[in-house]
Amino acid sequence: MEFELWWLLGMPIFFGLGWVAARVDIRQLVSESRTLPRGYFKGLNFLLNDQPDKAIDAFIEIVRLDPETADMHFALGNLFRRRGETERAIRVHQNLLSRPDLPAEQKAHAEFELGMDYLKAGLLDRAEETFKRLVDTQYGVQARRSLLEIFQREKEWPRAIEAAVGLQESGAGARQKEISQFYCEMAQDALVHIHPEEALQLLEQALQADRTSVRATILVGDAQLAQGDVEAALATWRRVEQQSVPHVALVAQRIMDGYRKVGRPQEGVSLLKSYLEQASSIDLLEVVFKAVIELEGVDAAKELVSAELRRTPTLLGLDKLLEARMMDAPAALLSELSMVKGLVHGYTQKLARYQCGNCGFKAKQYYWHCPGCSKWESYPPRRTEEMNVMN
């Protein structure tokens, strides 16, 4: 009872203190707002009404009347950069940096914004120099991220690895998958220039960074094949199933070609059929379909496609079934089948795309690095129609 009495007596006091605090805050807010230029509120109003041109005019007027207003410089520079007017953004931030009385914190801020201007303008050398100066400041993490973006654009993979490691050590999160991809990029280049030994060394480092890297495993098999060791390459490519069954579709043609080279094509077909039972895939079906026609005949190919279509009904699968039917269709039906096949095939070309899971960018070929958002490993190894059927 005593507790309840004190609680009742205390409530009016608490409300009174809250009311006083609110009055103080409101008075302070009103006092501060009166010191702001009128154009500041006009500019904000234009921004809220999605009128960036008028907002820029308002902020330019503030900077003209009061050149010491650093916050207005930042707002104006960012507006220019967002609109793609990078030259004007650069001038604004350079003008800010030229002020001798600029505090160290604002100077670092201005330099970071200038680096972002250079990056947006494609002046990568200047951007790199600017961000390097910021590595040991409060903008160190943002600067390292921007340096990483620059090195990826320039395909300077060793420097990208160095930047990614620096980000990890600064506590900005794990970058192991990206580091592995950078080693894969260098290994891919080594294979193009027929240096399989160098590629294998780089891929060992890629797998040390990320043991689950499907791309590194596939490239190890490619390097072994370049050295003439087909059996080793086949053993490596088969390991993809252990890492990710859906990704087997990306290596299916390599596996089939490898088994042909060692004189055991039927073993290859049987292996790929088992993969198809585990994970339906139109790309994998394409490889198995061609091999079955070659080794087992048209009837076996039609049976394969029919069974797959019943299991996973897609227009891409129907297109493949019509192709099989046309191979031994009577002349009277061939023209009709050909017409239907043409219609279905034309439509399936729009569906036969890979789609980035991050930004939605669609592409005919599979990418490890999205051309749209620059994210690594963001493409599922299935076509868009297959993904829709699965969902």
Beta strands, then each sheet from edge to edge (+ up, - down):
strand 1: 354-355
strand 2: 362-363
sheet 1: 1+ 2-
end
